[in-house]
Amino acid sequence: MGKLLHGLPGHPLHPPLTDATIGMFVLATGLSVVGGLGWIEEAAGKAAWLALVGGLIVAAPTAVTGFADWLTLAWGSATWRTATLHLTAMVSAVSLFGVAAWLQWDGYRDGTVTAGGLVLALLGFVALTAGGWLGGAIVFVHGMRVEAVRGRAGDDDDLSRDTGGAA
């Protein structure tokens, strides 16, 4: 069950799922803005709702794998605090996008972008951006689920040869 929720060593499952979730929600927000500005409004209104629903669907396994990783952290540690803020921001984002999808349903049927759908998508995007930034900190600052590179000095030497001596 652990490999199903966490992935393999050096290949965690949560990060690639976040790409799909974030992509769908960014698409939904962009379509909402485009439609809200009156450009391709009918297509944007329908597509924004579909992208919101798609984002909510892929958010489920993303959240499950992220929560499984969060449970492995030492409570109260710096990584745990950052991950808890990340979790809070992402739950907020998904909730906002969920309400945006509900409010955009009429726009899907009518081929418009609703004011409520647009506002909630923009608020969700702000929370999503904050959560994504915190998620990056979990990996790049705290090094969670990052495998150590073996033979690092040899890798640096290979890099200098490949770039004509410039490292």
Secondary structure, DSSP 8 states (H G I E B T S, - for coil): -HHHHHEETTEESHHHHHHHHHHHHHHHHHHHHHHHTTTTHHHHHHHHHHHHHHHHHHHHHHHHHHHHHHHTS-TTSHHHHHHHHHHHHHHHHHHHHHHHHHHHHHHHHHTS--HHHHHHHHHHHHHHHHHHHHHHHHHHTT-TT----TTHHHHHHHHHHHTTT--
